[in-house]
Amino acid sequence: MSKEQQNEVTGRIFDGATLRKILAQVQPYRSRFVATGVLVVLLSGLVWIRPALIRIAVDDAMPTGDADLLLNVFLAVCGMLVFEAILQYRVTYLANWVAQSVSLDLRSKLFQHVAQFQLRYFDKTPVGTLVTRHVSDIDGIANVFSNGILNAIGDLLALMVVIATMFWVDWKLTLMVLTPIPVLLLATRIFQQVIKKAFVDVRNQVSRMNEFVQEHVTGMHIVQAFGRQEKEANAFATINASHRDANIRSVWAFSVFFPLVEMLSATSVGVLLWWGMQDVLVERMTLGILLQFILYVFMLYRPIRQLADRFNVLQMGIVNSDRVFKLLAREERIEPSNASNESPEPIQLQGAIEFENVWFAYTDEEWVLKDVSFRVEPGKSVAFVGPTGAGKSTIINLLNRFYVHQKGRILFDGKPIETYPLQALRQHIGIVLQDVFLFSDTLRNNVTLYAKGFEDEQLEAAAIAVGADGFISKLPEKWEQNVRERGAMLSVGQRQLIAFMRAYLVQPTVLVLDEATSSIDSESEQLIQRATAAITRNRTSLIVAHRLSTIRHADRIMVLDQGQLSQSGSHDELMGEEGMYKELVLSQVEAE
């Protein structure tokens, strides 16, 4: 268990600040929430009527044989049952409507908030944790409104009404019936403390399970390739057992508390019968009042038991909401340097890029880039080469502001990159990555990620330009074909061509090719090289490549080694001097 999770075990049983935050979410639906509360109050205020009607039937109608009065009482009881059922229907419907509306708003708000985080946050946060926050944690918050706070208020009001009515009818008998209540209050307090820790543990185990399942389903090809099915199944069994044990601990608390409530209820009824029948026999009490009191005892303990269920919902909701609100309060966005950075006005860029003494580290001061400086003129192509881990892709990440550099300056058209609106800047940068991510959606929607509204003619022109028209024409549904999760129905080369179409459609000011041809076959590479020549013409282009044959014609080649620029020049210039570039080229030629 992480430190963060361990810290969540402590704290007050009811966090007032968190509860206020939960209730604040209902503001847009205040009228329906208030209406539900009014109905709950009305429903709670009616609980005393049916036992009172039964007392009238037993004490007034039956001894005198008054059939009309008995019929009227019967009809009144039936009428009350129907009326209460209608009220309960409206309470249930409105409470769940409010709960689902709050859930909708919170999920949208949370997703929009997290979508703005810089990539550094996702590097250190398991996907399963975020899935838990968006799904089960928000479901727990919704339950506070559907089956929690209003119902708890209703149970408390019903409890107060029943006790007040009992005192009004016979205060001595009421005091006798309430004798076990102090024991019940003490048991409830202990139950609250035990269940608090149990519920936090349950949520932690759910999060662990989600993380494991998401990670291993995504990486199932690795699990199978290395024959780790049995080992990973055993690891999952351990996590699954911890999840079971956490739930059993919470169930144990309920399995002790609920029988205790039933036992105290039965004890109260038994004492009431023993004491009350003596009064009935000597005519100090009527049989109707005794029956009325017995019904009130059941009504007294039922809300107490239900309050435990409501407490369960409220406690889980507070644990869930604490996690969600902490995530909403977290600031992981790349902040603008000034207010003008949020201007919605489009920007015009020429494509001049300059790095001035840039230092960057993903963690602490383990520098990936060390004092890197270079300039790219508008319309020129620059290639970055070097061994794995030299910092090539990091330069691309900084240019897109996926991460923020710690030292130095990055300039775009002579202005610090921080002064540009983030989204406006990225709209001028077309990027083609080695690992192309496709959504489980139509081919059309995957190609038009940058912007919508492209006509079929524009899409077909882009497909022809990058050489993708051949395989697209063979798809059963053409542009409406669902490519499945991560583009599973397409080859690596076909996915790469789709990435090129994305960039080609928007005609970006700066084109970034990050290992774009490293994983494709020779035929696809020829198509992409031809498309690359067309799309990079008169456009600032940054190319990261392992296949050095693809960058021979770049205007400038920069060689990175351990985060520093070791060489810079054209292909012919670099081949004319001793250094890493020449060694890399010769080693690739020899390998081929």
N, C-alpha and C positions, 0 to 999 in steps of 0.2 A: 504494500500500500504506500502511495506517495505521501510526502509530507503534507501536501495540500489536502489530501483525503483524510489524513489523520487529524488535521486541524478541524475538519468538519464534524468530528465526533463530539467535540466539546461545545459548550455554549448553552444558552438558556433553552428551556423546553419550548417556550413560545417566544419568538423574537418579534417584538412589537414593531420594530422598524421594517423588518421584512414583510410582516403582515400588512402594514400600511402601503408598502410598494405593490403588494398583490392587489389590494383593494383599489389602488389608483388606476389599475388597468381597466377597470369597469367604467371609467368616466364616460366614454362615448356611448355607453348603453345604460346610463344612469336611470333613465325613466323605467325601463323594463326591470332593472335590478330592484329599484324601489318598489315597483308594483309587485314583484315576487315577494319582497319582504313584507308588504302589507298583507298579502294573502297568507303568508306563513303565520303572522301574528293573529289573523282572524281564525285560521285553522287551529292554532294552539288555544285560543280562547273558548273553543267549543267543546273541549274534552270533558268538561264536567257535566254536560247536559244529558247524555245517554244514561249514565248510572242514576242520575236524579229521576229520569223518566221511569226507569225500572223500579225504583223505590216507590213511586206513585202507584205503579201497577200492582206491586206486592202488598203495599200497606192500605191503599184506598180502594182499588178496583176489585181485587180478589176476595177480601173478607166480606164485602157487601154484595158480591156477584154482579157488579155493574158492568155488563157486557159492552155498553157504549163507551164507557171510559176506558175499558181495556182495549177496545178497537182503536180508539183515538190515540192511546199511548203507543200501540203497535204501529199505527201509521206515522206517528211523530218520530219513532225510532227509525223506521225505514226511510222517512224523509231526511232525517239527519245523516244517515249513512250515505244516501245518494248525494246530498249536498257536500258532505265532506269528501266524497270520491271525486266530485267535479273540481272542488278546490285543490285536491291533491294532484289531479291531472294538470291543472294550470300551473301549479307550483313546479312540478317536475318538468313540464315543457319549457317554461320560461327560464328556469334555472339552467337547464342544459343548453338552451339557445344562447344565453349570456356566456356560458362556459366555452362553447365552441367558437363564439365570436372573439372572445378574449384570446383563445388558443390561436385562431387565425392571425390576429394582429401581432401577437408575440412572436410567432414563428416567422412571419414576414419581417418584422423589425429585427429579430436576431440574425436572420440570414443576410439581410442587407447590411447589417453592422459587421458581421464576420467577413463578408465578401470584400470589405474595404481594407482588411488587415494586410499588412505587408507579409511577404512570403516567409520571413524569419519565424513568424508565429507558427505557421503550418509545418515548418521543419521540425519543431520540437513538440507538437501536439498531435497525438494519435487521431486518426480520422474517426475511429469508433467513439472517442470521447465527444467529438462534435456532433456525431449522429445521436448520441444519447441526449445531449442538451436540446437538440431540435425536436426530438420525437418524445421519448418517455418522460423527460423532465417537464416539458411543457404540458403533456397529458396530466401529470401530477398537479400542476397549477390549475388546469381546467377543472379538475375534480374538486378543488376548493370551492368553486362556485356551483357545480352541479350537485355535489353530495357532501358539502362541508359546512361552510360558515353559516349560511341561512338555515340549514337543517339543524345545526347545533343551537342556534338562537331559538328556533321553534321548539326543540326538545327542552331547553331551559325554561321557556315560557310555559310550556305544558306542565313541567314539573312544578313551577310556582303556582299555577292555577289549581292543580290537583291538591297541593298542600294547603293552600288558602281555603279551598272548599271543604277539605277534611276538618280543618280547625273550626270553620263556621258551623259544621254539622255537629261535631263532638270533639272538643279540644283535648279531653282526657284520653280518649281512645286514640286520637292522632299522636299524642306524645308517646304512647305505648308502641304504636306502629313504627314510629321514627327512631326507636331505640337502637336498631342495628346500623343506622346511617353513619355514625362516626367511624365504625369499622370499615364501612364501604368507602368513605372519603379517604381514609388512610391507605386502603388497598389501591384506590384510584391514583393517589399520589405516587406510590411505588411503581404502579403500572406505567405511569407517564415517564418516569425516569428510565425504566428498563426499555420501553418501546422506542424512546428517542434514539438511544445508541443502536438498537437493532435496525431501525429504519435507515439510518445513515449507512450502516454496514451493508444493508441490502442494496442501496443505490450504488455504493462503491463496487460491489460485485457485479451488478448489472453493467456498469461502465466497463469493467475489466472484460466481461464476456463479449460485449459489443466490439471492443477494440480487437480482441483476439479473432473473432469470427470475420470481421471486415478485412483485417490484414491477411488472414490466411486464405480467404476466398479469393481476394484480389491476386495473391501470389500463389494460387494453387498449382500453376504450371511449374513453379520452383519446388513446391512440396513433392509433386509427383516425379519431377526430373531427378531429384536426389533421393527418392525412395523414403521420404520421411512421413508417410501417411500414418504409420503406427506410432511413431514418436510424438507427432503433433496431436494425434488423437488422445494419447496419454496426457499430454500437457493440457488439452482442452478438458479432459475428464477431471483433472485437478481443479481447474477454474470452476467447472460445473459443480463439483462437490462443494467448493467454498460458497457458491451461490445458493446451493441447497441448504447448507448449514446455516447461512445467514437468515434465510427464510424460515427455517425451523425454529431458530431462536426467537424470531418475531411471533411465530405461531404459538410457541410455548407460553409467551406472556398472555396471549388471548385465551389459550386453553386453561390457564389458571384463573384469569380474571372473570371470564364469563360464568363458569360454574359457581364461583363465589357469589356473584350477583344473584344467580338462580337460587342458591342455598339461602341467602339472606331473605330473598323474596318469599320463599316457601316458609321460612321461619316466621316471618311477619304474618303471613296468612294463617299459619298454625296457631300462633299466639292469639291472633284476632278471633279465630273460631272458638278457641277454648274460653277466652274471656267474654266474648260477645254473646255466645250461646247461654252463658250463665245469666247475663242481663236480660236476654230474651225470655228465658224461662220464668224469671221473676217479674217480667213485664217492665223492666227499667229501660228497655230498648226494643224497638220493633224489628221484625225480621227484615223488612225492607231496608232499614238503615244499615243493618249488618251486611246485607248483600251489596249495598251501595259502597260500603267501606272496602269490602273484598275487591270489588271492581277497581276502586281507586288505588288499592295497593298494587294491583297489576299495572295500572296506568302510571304509578309512581316509579316502579322499577324498570319498566320498559324504556322510558326516556333515558334513565341512567345507563342502561346497557347500550342504547343507541348512541349515547354521548361518547362511549368508548370507540364506536365505529367512526363517529364524526371526528374524534380526536385523531384516530388513525389517518384519516384523509387530510386533516389540517396539518398534522405533523409531517406527513410525507410531502404535502404541498409546500411547506416552509423549507424543507430540505431541498426539494427540487428548485424552488424559486431562488433560494440563496445561490445555487450554482448558476442559474440563468442570469440573474441580475449582476453577479460578479463578472460574467462574460460580457454583458451589455455595458458594464462600467469600464471594462478594460479598453485602454487606448493603444492600439497596435497599428493605427493608420500612419501613413507617411504624411506628416503635417506640412501644410503650405508655409512658405516663408513669410507671406503677408496676405492681407485680406483680398487683394486684387487677384490672388491665385485662384479664387473661386469664381471668377468671372465666367459666365457661360459663352462669352463671345469667342468665335473661332479664331485661331491664330494662324499666321502665315510663316512658314519656315523655308529657308533656303537649303538647309542640310549641312551646314558647317558644324563639325564636332571637334571639341578639344578637351583633352584630359590634362590637368595641371597638377603634378605631384600628388597623385591620388593614391591613398592607402585604404585598404579595406580588409576586414576580417569578419568571418561568419560568426565566430565565437571568440570572446575575449580579445586577446591580441595575437592570435595565431594568424598572422597576416597572409592573405592570399594574393593581394596586390601590394607591391612595395614601391612607392614613389614613382608611379607610372605616369609618363607624359608623352603625348603625341597629338597631332592635329590631322583632321581629315577635311579636305576642301570639298565644297559642294559639288556633287556630280561625280566624284571620284570613288573608286572601289579600293578597299583596303582589306587584306586577308590577315588573319591571325593564326599562327601555327605554333606548335610546341608540344611537349609531352603532356600526358594526362596530369591534371592538377596544376598546370602552369598558370591558370587564371584566365584562359580564353573566354569561356562561357560567363565568367564573373563580370567581364567587361560588358557583355551583352545585358546581363541582369542589372547592372548599374545604369546603363543607358536607358533602359525601360523603367527605372526607378522601382524595380521589384525589391531592391535593397537600397539602403542609404550608406554612402561611403563615410568613413570616419574622419579622414583628413584630405586636404587638397580641394580642388574645384573641378567640376565638369561643366563645360559651357556648350550651349546650343545657339548657334548664330551669335556668338559673342556674349550671351547672357547666361548667368548661372541657371542650371537646369531646374533648380528649386523654384525659380520665379514663374515657371510655366504651370498652368492648370494641368493636373496629372492626367486626366482623361483626354484632354485636348492634345497633350504631348504624345500620348500613346496612339492616338488616331493618325499621327504622322509617321508612325513606325510600323512597317509591316515585318512580321517575324515568322520564320519557318524553322521549326525545331526538328531535331533528329527523331525524338519520340513524339509523334503526332497524336494528339488527344482528340478523339471524335466522340460525340455524345450519341446516346441511343435515340436518334432522331433521323429525320429525312436528310438525304444528301444535300438538298437545297439549303436547309437551315444550317447544316454544318459548314457549307461553303460561304454563306453570307453572315458569318459571325460578326464581322466588323460593322456591317450596316445592312438593313433590310431594304426592300423595294426594288431590287434588281429584276429586270425583265429577262425572260428566257433567252432572248437574243444575246444579252450581255453575258449570261452564264455560258452559253454555247461558245461565244467568242473566247472567253477565258479558258474553257476546256480545250479548244483547238490550239490556243497559244501555248499551253503547257503540255499538250499531247495527251490529255486525259479523255478526249472525246471517244476514243476507241473502246475503252472499258465501260464508259458511262452508257454508250449506245446499246451495250449488251445487257444492262441491268433490266430486270422485268418492269420496274416502275420508273426507270430513268431518274429524274431529279426528285421524285417522291419516294424513292427507295429508302427504307429504314436500314441504316448501316450497322445496327445493333451496338451494344455497349463497347466502347473503345474501338469501334470500327471492325468488329470481329469478322465480318463477312468479306472484308477487303484484304488484299495483300499489303505488305509493308510499302512496296513501291506505289501502289494505288493510294494509300493513305498520304504518302508524301506529295503526290500530285495534287491531292485535295488541298493540302496546306499551301501549295504554290498558287492554286486558284484563289484562295482566300486573300493572299497578298496582291495578286494581279488585279483583282476586281477593284480595289480601292486606290490603286496607283499611289503608294505611299511616298513621302519625301525621302525617307530613309528605309532601306531594305536590309534586314538582318537574316543571314543564312547561317544557322548554328548546326554544323554537322549534317547539313540537309541531304547529303548524298552518301553518307557513310554506311547505310544499311540497305541499299537497294541494289538490284541487279544491273548488269551492264547496259541492257536495253533501256531500262527506265532511266539510268544515269544519262544516257545520250539525250533522251527527251528532255530531262530536267536541265541539262547543260544548255540546250538550245533555248529553252524557256528562260533560263537565267540570263543568257546574253541579251534577250529582248527586254526583260523587265528591269535589268540593272543599267541599261543604256541611259546616260545623262541623269543618273540618280545616285545619290550617296549610298554606297553599299558596304556593309561590313560582313565579311565572310569568315566563318570558323570552319576549318576543314582538316580532316586527317588524310584524305586523298590529295596529295599535293599536286597531282596532275590537273585538278579542277581549278587551281588558283594561279596557274602560270601567267595568265593575262591580266591579273589584278594590277592596278596602277602602283600599289605599294604592298609589300609583305612585311609584317612585323612578327618577329620571333620572340616568344615569351619563354622564360625559363625560371621556374621557382618564383613566380610573381613579379619578375622584372623583365624589362625589354632588353634583350641581348643583341638583337640585330634588326635592321630596318633598311628596306630598299626594294628594287624590282627583282624579279626572278633572275634575270641575267646578272645583275649586280651581286646578288647574294651567292650565286653559283661561282662567281669569280673570286670569292674570298673564302678562306677557311673559317668554319663555324658550324653551329648546330644545324642551320638550314641545309647546307650542302650534305651533311651527314645524314639527315632525315631523307632527303631526296634519293641519295645513293642507296640507302638501305631499302627504300621502297622499290626502287628499280631492280635491285638484286633479288628482292622477294618475289617480284612479279616474273 
